[in-house]
Amino acid sequence: MDFAVSVGEADFAALRNENAYYVDKTDIIYELVHETNNKVTLFTRPRRFGKTLMMSMMENFFNIRKDCKGLFGNLEISKHVSFCKEWMNQYPVLFISFKDVEAEDFEDAYRMLESRLADVCKEFADIADNCAVNPADKEIFERLMYGTAKKNEVKNSIKTLMRMLNAVYGKKVILLIDEYDVPLARANEKNTTSNNYYSKMLDVIKGIMSTSLKDNELLKFAVVTGCIQIAKESIFTGTNNFASYSVLDEDFSQYFGFLKNEIDEMLNAADRAEKADIIKEWYDGYVFGKSCLYCPWDVINYLSALKKRRDAKPENYWKNTSHNGILLTFVKRTDFDVSDKFEALLNGETIVQTISDELTYDTLHSTEDNLWSVLLMTGYISKANAEEDGETVSLKIPNKEIASIFEDAVVRFFKETVSADKINALINMLWEKDEVGATEVISDLLWDTISYNDYHEDYYHAFLAGVFVGRGYSVDSNKEKGLGRPDILFKDKKNRRAIIIEAKKSNKESDMDKDSSEAVKQIIKEKYAEGLKGKGYEEVICYGAAFFQKQAKLRLR
């Protein structure tokens, strides 16, 4: 397959120079500059939706220090000939990303910020000796570059750099700030009343943003990206001509993520058109404004795998790129109960919530509505209806990939919260062949957790495996034993004994007796126990189990 994909490449110039496949989103430049009068534009999108690549593309387009006509020659933006003549490589650009400015405590995070600023200064080392640069700015610049600047100089650092660029090039500066809220997200996560991590970091980031964006005569315009919009009064106070576009807004909605026609073109170019349905099932389902989009990170990763192996299976590429603790925090809340809503979402249904796209990190967990808003802004859920407007919207889990992250969080929550005494009592009952007592405890446990997959049989298999895992025993689920495949095999090797559970899903409550009997018959027919006894297990206890919603029925062989 003569089709080049570049996984993880967020440098626009490198991507184009490598002749890697590029989904053309360059018209955002024309729409942003030609059709708005925004002094400051904030785009908020979940991680891995192309924000950094978009900013890199803008930097290459505008930067007066570069000649990038070759990079844009056959792209949509080149059709706007007079616009390109007026804007392409005509302005000094300052591009800074805060994506790595995070640490366990404020002191380390602040050092990361100093290091990031030093790197930016090194990129402009050649202008420091220009005679047009104010000598005082040069001194501050050198302190920033060597990491010895005072805190007030750090807060004013971007404006200092902009003043130097303005002096050298005689033009106002275009400012691009990527992932502006990463330092605050991490600070909020690690904040305590004793370390004041969040308030310290907010003070620094607010200082940087305020001095560079508010009443700055050096600013041509600014574009800022992040995951959530921190309330204007918290960080963007006094910023003029400020416009924010979140996942709820129709404007610019098509530029972050891949549209269906873009996916179709990509798959045809890759000679993998037959994978359209599976890519849709796993990576589609996001609704930004009125645009229906696929996650670009996932699609590119999967296409890379398909290039090597046509039969490559889809994977969850997203779960390791973002911190998923927000889900666990959500289901652990005791002041409101979201279990019914989680069950509805996990079973493919929708819920209706009031959503806000303007939040503050220190109040994210203050209300249930705020938490649902965070899940929406960070990509764990999506609007269910592209035509809906307003603060109250229908929400869904977008695709199979995100559903698996929800399921992992639910299983983890169950393991962390279920009573160890209750589990131990259940295990003892199973060894003692107390089918009535075990039935009662399993039913109680089902009520304690969140159900998903519409109570499919696989859900009950996973539930039983989750109950027994980590209790000091060997647990197999659906492994080959005897002539067939028992659902759960629970082995006590030390005492040479084992428990087999064959589980059935009943269609109605009145079928549970019959189905548990059928499960026992299957154990006998498939000779599950005989297979184990032939391997030295002296006692094998067998149960047939039937499940209907959150009820269980165990039958001893």
C-alpha positions as CSV (number, residue, x, y, z in Angstrom):
1,M,0.0,0.0,0.0
2,D,1.6,3.2,-1.2
3,F,0.0,5.3,1.6
4,A,2.1,7.1,4.2
5,V,0.5,7.9,7.6
6,S,2.4,9.6,10.4
7,V,1.3,8.6,13.9
8,G,1.7,11.3,16.5
9,E,3.3,13.9,14.2
10,A,2.0,17.4,15.2
11,D,4.5,19.4,13.2
12,F,2.8,20.6,10.1
13,A,6.0,21.2,8.1
14,A,7.4,17.8,9.0
15,L,4.1,16.1,8.0
16,R,4.1,17.8,4.7
17,N,7.7,17.3,3.9
18,E,7.4,13.6,4.7
19,N,4.5,13.4,2.1
20,A,2.4,11.8,4.8
21,Y,-1.4,11.8,4.3
22,Y,-2.9,15.2,5.4
23,V,-6.6,15.9,5.9
24,D,-6.9,19.4,4.6
25,K,-8.2,21.8,7.3
26,T,-6.4,24.9,6.1
27,D,-9.5,26.8,5.3
28,I,-9.9,27.5,9.1
29,I,-7.3,30.2,8.5
30,Y,-9.4,32.1,6.0
31,E,-12.6,31.7,8.0
32,L,-10.9,32.8,11.2
33,V,-9.2,35.9,9.8
34,H,-11.4,36.9,6.9
35,E,-14.8,36.2,8.5
36,T,-14.4,37.2,12.1
37,N,-13.0,40.2,14.0
38,N,-11.8,38.2,17.0
39,K,-8.8,39.7,18.8
40,V,-8.6,36.5,20.9
41,T,-10.1,33.2,19.8
42,L,-10.3,30.2,22.1
43,F,-10.9,26.7,20.7
44,T,-11.7,24.0,23.3
45,R,-11.7,20.4,22.2
46,P,-10.8,17.0,23.7
47,R,-7.3,15.7,23.6
48,R,-6.1,14.1,20.4
49,F,-8.4,16.0,18.1
50,G,-5.7,17.8,16.2
51,K,-5.4,21.1,18.1
52,T,-1.6,21.1,18.1
53,L,-1.3,20.2,14.4
54,M,-3.8,23.0,13.7
55,M,-1.7,25.5,15.6
56,S,1.5,24.4,13.9
57,M,-0.2,24.8,10.5
58,M,-1.2,28.4,11.4
59,E,2.3,29.1,12.7
60,N,3.8,28.0,9.4
61,F,1.3,30.0,7.4
62,F,1.7,33.3,9.1
63,N,5.3,33.3,10.3
64,I,7.4,36.0,8.6
65,R,10.6,34.1,9.6
66,K,9.6,31.3,7.2
67,D,8.9,30.7,3.5
68,C,6.1,28.1,3.4
69,K,4.5,28.6,0.0
70,G,5.6,25.0,-0.9
71,L,3.8,23.5,2.1
72,F,0.4,25.1,1.2
73,G,0.6,25.0,-2.6
74,N,-2.0,22.4,-3.3
75,L,-4.2,22.9,-0.2
76,E,-7.6,24.7,0.1
77,I,-6.1,27.9,1.5
78,S,-4.1,28.5,-1.6
79,K,-7.3,29.1,-3.6
80,H,-7.7,32.4,-1.7
81,V,-4.9,34.0,-3.8
82,S,-5.2,37.6,-2.6
83,F,-5.6,36.5,1.0
84,C,-2.4,34.4,0.9
85,K,-0.5,37.3,-0.7
86,E,-1.6,39.5,2.2
87,W,-1.1,37.1,5.1
88,M,1.2,34.2,4.2
89,N,4.6,34.6,6.0
90,Q,3.8,38.3,6.6
91,Y,3.7,38.5,10.4
92,P,5.9,37.7,13.3
93,V,4.5,34.7,15.2
94,L,5.0,33.6,18.7
95,F,3.9,30.0,19.3
96,I,4.1,28.4,22.7
97,S,2.6,25.1,24.1
98,F,1.9,24.4,27.7
99,K,1.1,20.7,27.2
100,D,4.2,19.6,29.2
101,V,3.8,22.1,32.0
102,E,2.6,19.7,34.7
103,A,4.1,18.0,37.7
104,E,3.3,16.6,41.1
105,D,3.8,19.9,42.9
106,F,3.9,23.6,42.0
107,E,7.6,24.0,42.3
108,D,8.4,21.3,39.7
109,A,5.6,22.6,37.4
110,Y,6.9,26.1,37.6
111,R,10.4,24.8,36.6
112,M,8.8,23.1,33.7
113,L,7.2,26.4,32.7
114,E,10.6,28.1,33.0
115,S,12.1,25.4,30.8
116,R,9.4,25.8,28.2
117,L,9.9,29.6,28.0
118,A,13.7,29.1,27.8
119,D,13.1,26.8,24.7
120,V,11.0,29.5,23.1
121,C,13.6,32.1,23.8
122,K,16.3,29.9,22.2
123,E,14.2,29.9,19.0
124,F,14.5,33.7,18.9
125,A,18.1,33.9,20.1
126,D,19.1,35.6,16.8
127,I,17.0,38.7,17.4
128,A,18.3,39.5,20.9
129,D,21.3,41.4,19.4
130,N,19.3,43.4,16.9
131,C,19.8,47.1,17.5
132,A,16.0,47.7,17.5
133,V,15.6,45.6,20.6
134,N,15.3,47.5,23.9
135,P,18.4,46.7,26.0
136,A,16.2,46.2,29.1
137,D,14.2,43.6,27.2
138,K,17.4,41.9,26.1
139,E,18.4,41.5,29.7
140,I,15.1,40.0,30.6
141,F,15.2,37.8,27.5
142,E,18.6,36.4,28.6
143,R,17.3,35.6,32.1
144,L,14.3,33.9,30.6
145,M,16.5,31.9,28.3
146,Y,18.8,30.8,31.2
147,G,16.0,30.1,33.6
148,T,16.9,32.9,36.1
149,A,14.0,35.3,35.5
150,K,12.0,36.6,38.4
151,K,8.4,35.6,38.8
152,N,7.1,38.9,37.6
153,E,9.3,38.6,34.5
154,V,7.9,35.1,33.8
155,K,4.4,36.5,34.1
156,N,5.3,39.2,31.6
157,S,7.5,36.9,29.4
158,I,5.2,36.6,26.4
159,K,4.6,40.3,26.1
160,T,8.4,40.9,26.4
161,L,9.0,38.5,23.5
162,M,6.2,40.2,21.5
163,R,7.8,43.6,22.1
164,M,11.1,42.3,20.8
165,L,9.5,40.8,17.7
166,N,7.5,44.0,17.0
167,A,10.7,46.1,17.3
168,V,12.6,43.9,14.9
169,Y,9.9,43.3,12.2
170,G,7.9,46.5,12.6
171,K,4.6,44.6,12.7
172,K,2.1,43.4,15.3
173,V,2.6,39.9,16.5
174,I,0.3,36.9,16.0
175,L,0.2,34.9,19.3
176,L,-0.6,31.1,19.4
177,I,-0.9,29.4,22.8
178,D,-1.6,25.7,22.7
179,E,-3.0,23.6,25.6
180,Y,-3.2,26.6,27.9
181,D,-5.2,24.8,30.6
182,V,-2.9,21.7,31.1
183,P,-1.0,23.3,34.0
184,L,-4.2,24.2,35.7
185,A,-5.8,20.7,35.2
186,R,-2.8,19.0,36.8
187,A,-2.6,21.6,39.6
188,N,-6.3,21.0,40.4
189,E,-5.8,17.3,40.4
190,K,-2.9,17.5,42.9
191,N,-4.2,20.5,44.9
192,T,-4.5,20.3,48.7
193,T,-5.3,22.9,51.3
194,S,-1.7,22.8,52.5
195,N,0.1,23.1,49.1
196,N,-2.2,25.6,47.4
197,Y,-1.0,24.2,44.1
198,Y,-3.9,25.3,42.1
199,S,-4.1,28.9,43.3
200,K,-0.3,29.4,42.8
201,M,-0.5,28.0,39.3
202,L,-3.6,30.0,38.5
203,D,-1.8,33.2,39.6
204,V,1.1,32.5,37.1
205,I,-1.0,31.4,34.1
206,K,-3.5,34.3,34.7
207,G,-0.5,36.7,34.7
208,I,0.9,35.4,31.5
209,M,-2.5,35.4,29.7
210,S,-3.5,38.8,31.0
211,T,-0.3,40.6,30.1
212,S,-0.2,39.1,26.6
213,L,-3.9,39.3,25.7
214,K,-5.5,42.3,27.6
215,D,-5.0,45.7,26.0
216,N,-1.8,44.6,24.3
217,E,-1.0,47.1,21.5
218,L,1.6,44.6,20.2
219,L,-1.0,41.9,19.4
220,K,-2.4,41.4,15.9
221,F,-4.6,38.6,17.1
222,A,-4.3,35.5,19.3
223,V,-5.5,31.9,19.0
224,V,-5.6,29.8,22.2
225,T,-6.5,26.1,22.5
226,G,-7.4,23.9,25.5
227,C,-9.8,21.2,26.7
228,I,-12.2,23.4,28.6
229,Q,-12.9,27.1,28.8
230,I,-11.9,28.4,32.1
231,A,-14.4,31.0,33.1
232,K,-13.6,34.4,31.6
233,E,-13.6,36.2,35.0
234,S,-11.1,33.6,36.3
235,I,-8.4,34.0,33.6
236,F,-9.5,36.1,30.6
237,T,-10.7,39.1,32.6
238,G,-10.8,42.2,30.5
239,T,-9.8,40.6,27.3
240,N,-11.4,42.5,24.4
241,N,-13.0,40.9,21.3
242,F,-12.8,37.5,23.0
243,A,-14.6,34.6,21.3
244,S,-14.7,31.0,22.5
245,Y,-15.8,28.0,20.4
246,S,-16.5,24.7,22.3
247,V,-17.9,21.4,21.3
248,L,-21.3,23.0,21.6
249,D,-20.7,25.6,18.9
250,E,-21.4,25.2,15.2
251,D,-18.8,27.7,14.0
252,F,-15.5,26.1,13.2
253,S,-16.9,22.7,14.3
254,Q,-15.8,20.8,11.1
255,Y,-12.1,21.7,11.6
256,F,-11.3,19.5,14.6
257,G,-11.7,15.8,13.8
258,F,-12.4,13.9,10.6
259,L,-15.7,14.2,8.7
260,K,-17.2,11.1,7.0
261,N,-16.3,12.2,3.5
262,E,-12.7,12.7,4.7
263,I,-12.6,9.2,6.2
264,D,-14.0,7.8,2.9
265,E,-11.3,9.6,0.9
266,M,-8.6,8.4,3.2
267,L,-9.7,4.8,3.2
268,N,-9.9,4.8,-0.6
269,A,-6.4,6.3,-0.8
270,A,-5.2,3.6,1.6
271,D,-7.1,0.8,-0.3
272,R,-8.9,-0.1,2.9
273,A,-12.5,1.0,2.0
274,E,-13.9,-2.2,3.5
275,K,-12.9,-1.0,7.0
276,A,-15.3,1.9,6.9
277,D,-18.0,0.3,9.1
278,I,-15.6,-0.9,11.8
279,I,-13.8,2.5,12.0
280,K,-17.3,4.1,12.4
281,E,-18.2,1.7,15.2
282,W,-15.0,2.3,17.1
283,Y,-13.9,5.9,16.4
284,D,-16.9,7.9,15.1
285,G,-19.8,9.4,17.1
286,Y,-18.5,12.8,18.2
287,V,-20.9,15.7,17.6
288,F,-19.3,19.2,17.7
289,G,-21.8,21.9,17.0
290,K,-23.7,20.3,14.1
291,S,-20.7,18.4,12.7
292,C,-20.4,14.6,13.1
293,L,-16.8,13.7,13.5
294,Y,-14.3,10.8,14.0
295,C,-11.3,11.1,16.4
296,P,-8.3,11.7,14.2
297,W,-5.7,10.1,16.6
298,D,-7.6,6.8,16.6
299,V,-8.1,6.7,12.9
300,I,-4.5,7.5,12.1
301,N,-3.3,4.8,14.5
302,Y,-5.6,2.2,13.1
303,L,-4.7,3.0,9.5
304,S,-1.1,2.7,10.5
305,A,-1.9,-0.8,11.8
306,L,-3.9,-1.7,8.7
307,K,-1.1,-0.6,6.5
308,K,1.0,-3.4,8.1
309,R,-1.8,-6.0,8.4
310,R,-5.0,-5.8,6.4
311,D,-6.7,-7.9,9.1
312,A,-5.5,-5.7,12.0
313,K,-8.1,-5.4,14.8
314,P,-9.2,-2.0,16.1
315,E,-7.7,-1.1,19.5
316,N,-8.4,1.5,22.2
317,Y,-5.7,4.0,21.3
318,W,-7.3,6.9,23.2
319,K,-7.4,5.6,26.8
320,N,-3.6,5.9,27.4
321,T,-3.5,9.5,26.1
322,S,-5.7,11.1,28.7
323,H,-6.1,10.8,32.4
324,N,-9.3,8.7,33.0
325,G,-9.6,9.4,36.7
326,I,-12.5,11.8,36.1
327,L,-14.8,8.8,35.4
328,L,-13.8,7.0,38.6
329,T,-14.2,10.3,40.6
330,F,-17.7,10.6,39.1
331,V,-19.0,7.1,40.0
332,K,-17.5,7.4,43.5
333,R,-19.5,10.4,44.4
334,T,-21.9,9.8,47.3
335,D,-23.7,13.2,47.3
336,F,-25.4,12.3,44.0
337,D,-26.2,8.9,42.4
338,V,-25.3,8.6,38.7
339,S,-25.5,4.8,38.5
340,D,-28.8,4.8,36.6
341,K,-27.4,7.3,34.1
342,F,-24.2,5.4,33.7
343,E,-26.2,2.2,33.1
344,A,-28.3,4.0,30.5
345,L,-25.2,5.3,28.7
346,L,-23.4,2.0,28.8
347,N,-26.5,0.3,27.3
348,G,-26.5,2.6,24.3
349,E,-29.2,5.0,25.5
350,T,-29.1,8.8,25.9
351,I,-29.5,11.0,28.9
352,V,-30.5,14.7,29.1
353,Q,-28.4,17.1,31.1
354,T,-27.8,20.8,31.6
355,I,-24.4,21.6,30.3
356,S,-22.0,24.6,30.7
357,D,-19.0,25.2,28.5
358,E,-17.5,27.8,30.9
359,L,-16.1,26.3,34.1
360,T,-13.3,26.7,36.6
361,Y,-11.1,23.8,37.5
362,D,-11.5,24.4,41.3
363,T,-15.3,24.0,40.9
364,L,-15.4,21.1,38.4
365,H,-16.6,18.7,41.0
366,S,-19.0,21.0,42.8
367,T,-22.2,19.9,41.0
368,E,-23.4,17.0,38.9
369,D,-24.0,19.3,36.0
370,N,-20.4,20.5,36.1
371,L,-19.1,16.9,36.0
372,W,-21.3,16.0,33.0
373,S,-20.0,19.2,31.4
374,V,-16.4,18.1,31.9
375,L,-17.1,14.7,30.5
376,L,-18.6,16.3,27.4
377,M,-15.7,18.8,26.9
378,T,-13.1,16.1,27.4
379,G,-14.6,13.6,24.9
380,Y,-16.0,10.9,27.2
381,I,-19.5,11.7,26.1
382,S,-20.9,13.5,23.2
383,K,-24.1,15.3,22.1
384,A,-26.5,12.7,20.8
385,N,-28.3,15.1,18.4
386,A,-26.5,17.4,16.1
387,E,-29.6,19.6,15.7
388,E,-29.9,20.4,19.5
389,D,-29.0,23.8,20.7
390,G,-29.1,25.4,24.2
391,E,-27.8,24.4,27.6
392,T,-29.9,21.2,28.0
393,V,-28.8,18.5,25.6
394,S,-29.1,14.8,25.0
395,L,-25.8,12.9,25.7
396,K,-24.4,9.6,24.6
397,I,-21.2,7.5,24.7
398,P,-19.8,8.2,21.2
399,N,-18.4,4.8,20.2
400,K,-17.1,1.4,21.2
401,E,-13.7,2.7,22.2
402,I,-15.1,5.1,24.8
403,A,-17.6,2.6,26.0
404,S,-14.7,0.3,26.9
405,I,-13.2,3.1,29.0
406,F,-16.5,3.5,30.8
407,E,-16.7,-0.2,31.4
408,D,-13.1,-0.3,32.8
409,A,-14.0,2.5,35.2
410,V,-17.1,0.8,36.4
411,V,-15.2,-2.5,37.0
412,R,-12.5,-0.7,38.9
413,F,-15.1,1.1,41.0
414,F,-16.8,-2.1,41.8
415,K,-13.4,-3.7,42.9
416,E,-12.5,-0.7,45.0
417,T,-15.9,-0.3,46.8
418,V,-17.3,-3.8,47.2
419,S,-17.1,-5.2,50.7
420,A,-14.2,-7.6,51.1
421,D,-16.3,-9.3,53.9
422,K,-19.1,-9.9,51.5
423,I,-16.8,-11.4,48.8
424,N,-15.2,-13.7,51.4
425,A,-18.6,-14.8,52.6
426,L,-19.6,-15.6,49.1
427,I,-16.5,-17.6,48.4
428,N,-17.0,-19.6,51.6
429,M,-20.6,-20.3,50.7
430,L,-19.5,-21.6,47.3
431,W,-17.0,-23.9,48.9
432,E,-19.6,-25.0,51.4
433,K,-22.1,-25.7,48.6
434,D,-24.6,-23.2,50.0
435,E,-26.4,-22.4,46.8
436,V,-29.2,-20.4,48.5
437,G,-26.8,-18.2,50.5
438,A,-24.5,-17.7,47.4
439,T,-27.5,-16.8,45.3
440,E,-28.5,-14.1,47.8
441,V,-25.0,-12.5,48.0
442,I,-24.5,-12.5,44.2
443,S,-27.9,-10.7,43.8
444,D,-26.8,-8.2,46.4
445,L,-23.5,-7.6,44.6
446,L,-25.3,-7.0,41.3
447,W,-27.3,-4.2,42.9
448,D,-24.0,-2.7,44.2
449,T,-22.5,-2.3,40.8
450,I,-23.4,-0.7,37.5
451,S,-24.7,-2.9,34.7
452,Y,-23.9,-2.5,31.1
453,N,-24.1,-4.2,27.6
454,D,-27.9,-4.4,28.2
455,Y,-27.4,-7.4,30.5
456,H,-25.8,-9.5,27.8
457,E,-24.4,-12.8,28.9
458,D,-20.8,-11.4,28.5
459,Y,-21.7,-8.9,31.2
460,Y,-22.4,-11.6,33.7
461,H,-19.2,-13.5,32.8
462,A,-17.2,-10.3,33.4
463,F,-19.0,-9.6,36.6
464,L,-18.3,-13.1,38.0
465,A,-14.6,-12.9,37.0
466,G,-14.4,-9.4,38.6
467,V,-15.8,-10.7,41.9
468,F,-13.1,-13.4,42.2
469,V,-10.0,-11.9,40.7
470,G,-7.4,-10.7,43.2
471,R,-8.6,-12.9,46.0
472,G,-5.5,-15.2,46.1
473,Y,-7.0,-17.8,43.7
474,S,-6.5,-18.6,40.1
475,V,-9.4,-17.4,38.0
476,D,-10.0,-18.4,34.3
477,S,-12.8,-17.1,32.2
478,N,-13.9,-19.0,29.0
479,K,-10.7,-21.1,28.8
480,E,-10.6,-24.5,27.2
481,K,-11.4,-27.2,29.9
482,G,-12.6,-30.7,29.3
483,L,-14.6,-30.8,26.0
484,G,-16.0,-27.3,26.2
485,R,-15.5,-23.9,27.7
486,P,-16.8,-23.2,31.2
487,D,-17.6,-19.5,31.8
488,I,-15.8,-19.3,35.2
489,L,-13.1,-21.6,36.6
490,F,-12.0,-20.7,40.1
491,K,-9.0,-22.8,41.3
492,D,-7.6,-23.3,44.8
493,K,-4.4,-25.1,43.8
494,K,-3.0,-25.3,47.3
495,N,-5.9,-27.5,48.4
496,R,-6.4,-29.1,45.0
497,R,-10.0,-28.0,44.6
498,A,-11.9,-25.9,42.1
499,I,-15.2,-24.3,41.4
500,I,-16.9,-24.2,37.9
501,I,-19.7,-21.8,37.2
502,E,-21.6,-21.9,33.9
503,A,-23.8,-18.8,33.5
504,K,-26.9,-18.2,31.4
505,K,-28.9,-15.1,30.7
506,S,-32.6,-15.5,31.2
507,N,-35.1,-13.7,29.1
508,K,-37.5,-13.4,31.9
509,E,-37.5,-14.0,35.7
510,S,-39.7,-17.1,35.4
511,D,-37.0,-18.8,33.2
512,M,-34.3,-18.6,35.8
513,D,-35.0,-22.1,37.3
514,K,-35.0,-23.7,33.9
515,D,-31.9,-21.9,32.7
516,S,-29.8,-22.7,35.8
517,S,-30.8,-26.4,35.3
518,E,-29.7,-26.1,31.6
519,A,-26.4,-24.7,32.8
520,V,-25.8,-27.7,35.1
521,K,-26.7,-30.1,32.2
522,Q,-24.1,-28.3,30.0
523,I,-21.4,-28.8,32.7
524,I,-22.2,-32.5,32.8
525,K,-22.5,-32.9,29.0
526,E,-19.2,-31.1,28.3
527,K,-17.4,-33.0,31.1
528,Y,-15.9,-29.8,32.6
529,A,-15.2,-31.4,36.0
530,E,-13.6,-34.5,34.5
531,G,-11.1,-32.4,32.7
532,L,-9.9,-30.9,35.9
533,K,-9.9,-34.2,37.9
534,G,-7.7,-35.6,35.3
535,K,-5.2,-32.8,36.2
536,G,-5.1,-33.6,39.9
537,Y,-7.9,-31.6,41.4
538,E,-9.6,-33.8,44.0
539,E,-12.7,-31.7,44.5
540,V,-14.6,-29.9,41.7
541,I,-17.8,-28.1,42.7
542,C,-20.0,-27.1,39.9
543,Y,-22.8,-24.5,39.7
544,G,-25.2,-23.6,37.0
545,A,-26.1,-19.9,37.2
546,A,-29.0,-18.0,35.7
547,F,-29.2,-14.2,35.6
548,F,-32.1,-11.9,34.9
549,Q,-31.2,-8.2,35.1
550,K,-29.9,-7.8,38.7
551,Q,-31.2,-11.1,40.0
552,A,-29.2,-14.4,40.2
553,K,-30.1,-18.0,40.7
554,L,-27.4,-20.7,41.5
555,R,-28.0,-24.4,41.2
556,L,-25.5,-26.9,42.5
557,R,-24.7,-29.9,40.3
